[in-house]
Amino acid sequence: MLEIALRLQDVHVAYGNSQQPVLNGFSMSVRKGELACLLGASGCGKTTVLRAVAGFERLQSGEIFVSQQRVAGTGLHLPPEKRQVGMVFQEYALFPHLTAQQNVAFGLRRLPREEQRARATSLLKMVELHNHAGRYPHELSGGQQQRIALARALAPHPAILLLDEPFSSLDKKTRERLGREVRDILREAGQTALLVTHSEHEAQLMADHIGYVQYGEYRKGNDLLPVD
């Protein structure tokens, strides 16, 4: 049986002083090496799932485990940088003053310079942008910027990669092409990932397993692993 890379158990999250939870007993898990997808309408809570996993939102109750390590629960809230989680946002969030190679290497600053360069170069080749290593974000297309953002998120070898509607700002043709490319890149890298989207077509195009979010709760879909 495959190892579980991500597990949420009975997670509740509410914003501010609201008594109405955004996530209401949310439970699910993802196997190592798989690309899973949470599908749902805007406002259903799917982005909150990612934010809770990444450490940007505190839990009211419940637990989250990343690669068997408890990262959130009663009396525990590990900061984002200690969770082994990478994230690709809707906006590319690249540093405009850094080149493509420098952006990819940004999360590797604790490594020796040569190791940083080698890892960044390897990832730029993986996303087929090694010939653009010296370019700045404004010199790249939207699709190229998102591939750089993907390479940057992969650089520290995260246990799980979270993708928050990463293609929503792109036109339909570019979205579909980039979705296929990203899917293939993640599979080549053996990277566990969790994608959220409101597009059923995008979910079916990219994901091994699909689950649904409705009213802050998990609804079983196409074999996305529920918690027993």
Buried (B, 14 or more C-beta within 10 A) or exposed (E): EEEBBBBBBBBBBBEEEEEEBBBBBBBBBBBBBBBBBBBBEEEBBBBBBBBBBBBEBEBEEBBBBBBEEBBBBEEEEBEEEEBBBBBBBBEBBBEEEBBBBBBBBBBBEEBEEEEBBBBBBBBBEBBEBBEBBEBBBEEBEBBBBBBBBBBBBBBBEBBBBBBBBBBEBBEEEBBBBBBEBBBEBBBEBEBBBBBBBBBEEBBEBBBBBBBBBEEBBBBEBBEBBEEE
